[in-house]
Amino acid sequence: MKEQAKCLIIIPAYNEAGNIEKVIDNLITDYPLYDYVIVNDGSTDATKKICERHNYKVLNLPVNMGIGGAVQTGYRYALENEYDMAVQIDGDGQHDVAFLEGMIGCMEEENADCVIGSRFVNKEGFQSSGLRRTGIQFLSILGLILTGVRVRDITSGYRLVNRKFIRIFAQDYPADYPEPEAVVIAAVHGGKIKEYPVVMRERENGTSSITLKKAIYYMVKVTLAMLIRRLSFGVRRQK
């Protein structure tokens, strides 16, 4: 009988006091077969107190490291504790863990290194705003040009990786708005990337950290980061 693969759910959380309890109680009640760890990214609200009160599994960062730093902390925890797979979900309840079994099945059947939960395969559920979809499409095409790999939902934070990429991301993970750049990292390291159809929910409490001003910064920063990441890997390979 094949041994069950160990899968860790990584939940970066910054000021998610209004959402974290529902997210974790859902995991504990409905999906007890998966381990999880919350990475409390220096929250200034009651997130830490809620986690401690309920005795949730949590890593508390002393300062806000940003989404990339929080997720990399989760990958380091997964590496140190010898997990076979790790999946990132948001702490705001947008990612439905009901799809994780299918994502794991996709990874195993397709022999994939990274499976991205994509809202754009079946185009069901929350699709984000038209402006954001345009930006996502641009980054998706840029990723295709740079790596030869097309990921339609390239900004999705719902992604599953195997042990190979747990190790890689534990050592090297983008710091700021990391998802598209992480796809480039996976591609240039020869990773097989697949998308799996999921339905995402709208955030129930709190607000997104991405304002219009930040969205403009996001597009410029991520475009440059993807270009630099791809070029720097080519330089390293030539040495």
N, C-alpha and C positions, 0 to 999 in steps of 0.2 A: 504494500500500500504506500502510495506516494506521500511523503511528509508534507504537511501544510506549510506553505511559505509564510514567514513572519512579515507582517506589513504594519508599518507605523504611519499614523495620520499626524501630520505636522500642522499645527494651527497657529499661525502668527496672529497676535492680537494687540492692537493699539487702541485704547479707549473704547473697548467693546463691552462695557458694563451692561448695556441694554440688550445684548445679543448672546454673550458667551454662555450664560446659564442654559438657555434653550438649546444651543448647539451641542454642548457637552452632555446634557441630560439625554438628548436624543441618541448620541453615540452609546452612552452607557446602557440605555434601555433597549434600543433596537439593534445595535451592532456591537455586541460585547466581544465578538471574535477578533476585532481589531484593537490594537494598542493605539494610544494617542499621547501626544504631549502638546501642551499649550506653551507658546513662547510669548510671554508677556513683555512687550517691547517698550518698557519704561512708561507704561500708561500713567496718566495723571488723574484718571477717574477711579472708580471703585473696582476695576477689573481684578487687580491683585487681591483685594479683600474678598471678593466673591469666590475666586479660585481657592483661597485659603480656607474660607468658611465651609466650602463643600469638599475640601480635601481633594481637589482635582490635581492631576499630574501636570505640574507647571514648572517652567524654567523662567525665572524673573531676571530680565536684563536690567542693570542699574541705570542705564540711560537709553533714550530712544535711538536705536541703530538704523531704523528704516526697515522696509519690508525685506530687502535683500539680506541685511544682517540677521534679522529674525529667522528667516527661512534657512540661511546657512547654519545658524545655531541648531536648528532642528535636524539638518543633515548630519552635522557632527555628532549629535546625540544618537542618530540612527546608526552611524558608522561605529561608534564606540560600543553600542549594544547589539551589533551584528544582525541588523534587520536585513531581510532579503529584498524588500521593497519599501519605498516611502512615498506617500502621497501628500501633497499640499492642498489644504482647503482653507478658505477664508473664515475668519472668526465672526463674520456678520450674517451667517446663515444662507448665503447665496448658493452655496454648493451642496447638492443633495447627495448624501453618502449612499443612497440607494443605488446609484450608478457605479459605485466602486467595484462591486463584484464583476460587472461587465467589463470594466476597464482592466481588471486583473486578468480576466479571461482573454481579452484582446491581446494583452502583453504576452501571455503564454502561448496562445494559438499562432500569433504573428511573429513570435520570437523577437518582440520589440524591446528596445531599451527605454523608451519614453512614450507614454500614452497621455495625450492631452484631451481633457474633457472639453468638447467643442459644442457650442450652441449653434454653430453655423452648418452643421452636417444635415440635420433634419429641420433646422430653422423653427424650433418649437420653444415656447417659454419666453423669458425676458431676453430681448435681442440688443439692448442698449440703444442709445440715441443714434439718429442718422449721422450726426457729425462724428461721433465716436466710431461708428461702423466704417465711415470713410477713412478715418485714420488707421483703423485696424487693417483695412484692405491694403492701404499704402505700405504698411509695415510688413504685411504678408508677402506682397510682391517684392519688396526689398529683400526679405529673407530668401525668397526663391532665387533672386539674382545673385546673392552673395554665396549661397550654399547649394543651390540646386534642389532644395527641399521646400515644398509649399505647405505651409501650415495656415489654414484659413483663420482659425481663432488663436492667433499668435500671442495675444495678450492675456489669454485665459490663465488664471492662477490655479486652476484645477488640473493638476498634472501628477502622474505616477511615474516613478523611475525605478530601475532595478539597482542591484548592488553596485554594478560598475559605475553608475552615475551618482549613486549616493557618495561613493568615494571621491569622484571628480568634483561634485558640487560642495562637498564638505571642505575641500581645499580651495576652490575657485568658484565664486558665485557673485554675480553683479550686485552692486550695492543699492542702486537707485532705479526704481521701475524696471525690475530685472527680467521679466518674462520673455520679451522678444530676444534680448541678448542671450538668455539662457538657451533658447532654441538654437542660436548660432553656435554656442559652445557645444551643445549636443551634436549638432551636425558635423562640425569640423573634427570632432573626436570619433567620427564614424558611427554615431548612434543611429539606430533605426527608429524613426519617429512616426507614430500613428495617431490619428485623431479618432475619438470615440464619441458618438452623439450623446449629449446630456441636455437636460433642461435646467436652466438656472433661474433662481428666484430673484426678485428685487429685494434690496436691503430693507429690513423691517424697522430698524431703529438706527438713529445717528445719521450722519451724512458722509458721502464719499469724500476722501481726502483730495480728490482731483477737481480743482476749480478751473474756470476758463483760462486764467493766467497760468496755472500749473499745466493745463493741457497743452498749451503752446510750448512751454518749456519741455514738457514730456516728449513731444514729437521731435523737437530739435535734438534734445539730449539722446534719446533712444536711437535716432537715425545715425548720429555720430558714433555712439557707442557700438552699434552693430557693425558699422564700417571699420572702426578701429580694431574691434575684436577680430574680425575676419582677416584684416591686413596683418595684424600682429601674429596671428597663428601662421600665416604664410611665411613671414620672416623667420619665425622660430623653426619651421620645417626646413628652410633653406640652409640653416646654420649647421 
